Amino acid sequence: MFLIFIILEILSIVMVVGGDVKRNSIFNTSANYITGKVYDFVWRYVGYFYLREENVALMQTLLKFNSVNESAFIADTARFHNNVDTVSKKLKYKYMTASVIKNSVSRQNNNFLTLDVGRKNGVKQDMGVVSVSGVVGIVVGVSDNFSLAISVLNKKVNLSAKLKDSNFYGSVIWLGENYRKAILTEIPNHVEIHQGDTVVTSGYSAIFPPNIPIGVISSFEKNSEDNFYTIEIDFLTDLKCVSNVFIIENLMQEEQFSLENMEDKVAQ
């Protein structure tokens, strides 16, 4: 009986709306409004849970590839997450979630991402930006509500990197061509490497923690002119479809920068 009632109700609505242009317009407007509210609900709440899943995935990645322990990263319910290092009693890194609202990958020299968090959220220049897959870029500009990150697809970015299995380090540089590929420089040709080896952050930079994934070796050859390899890597993060990212703050960055700047003064 209930099913028959529903069918009769639907038929009644169709007959009433279909026979009157004004009623039809009102019905469509109401339907569009309801549909919009449903989509909004789905985006706000379902999308939120997807972001939570990515959040968990990032933390698992950090713990898998990072040399520091879990307590070096934030782990509470705030947008910025933190915790105390149980060894040093000092927190070294914090991370926060963000969404990419503008992105470019096709510019030959300089590509950037705009993120939906800014100064009011605690974002500052020289914070690292990563995805669940790996490194994305570095924050270079901040307003009250937004931030601008220079992408790894930028010729001005030299990522301090190393081979995950051997710890030999060099620099990852994008050549401005294929947005999925870059080169790893300064690896001596006596080092044993293989196609598929993982390249990660070295930790020598004050921006990224060590062992954050960057890419995998796709090809390599020994140079005849020097004692280094020519190594091509595939980025692990597809910058063309990245939507949710994490901003990492090194809480000891200022101290490290200050100390490292003394090198220039001592060298003079």
Secondary structure by P-SEA (a helix, b strand, c coil): caaaaaaaaaaaaaaaaaacaaaaaaaaaaaaaaaaaaaaaaaaaaaaaaaaaaaaaaaaaaaaccccccccccccccccccccccccccccbbbbbbbbcccccccccccbbbbcccccccccccbbbbcccccccccccccccbbbbbcccccccccccccccccbbbbbbbccccccbbbbcccccccccccccccccccccccccccccccccccbbbbccccccbbbbbbccccccccbbbbbbccaaaaaaaaaaacccccc
